[in-house]
Amino acid sequence: MRKKLKTASFAAAVDRDDVTQGAEEIGVDLAELITTIVDALEPLADELGIAGQEAG
């Protein structure tokens, strides 16, 4: 996921600085935050229309 964040076309509307700053503000490593979010969303994959897609 971190690699994909470096690609401008991936989540194009997302401000990378906001993501990094948010992780810093809550005192969590960015990689850990991404893992936590992906894990939290996995049970909702069907509902979100992302079932079967690779996270990384």
Buried (B, 14 or more C-beta within 10 A) or exposed (E): BEEEBEEEEEEEEEEEEEBEEEBEEEEBEBEEBBBEEEEEEEEEBEEEEEEEEEBE
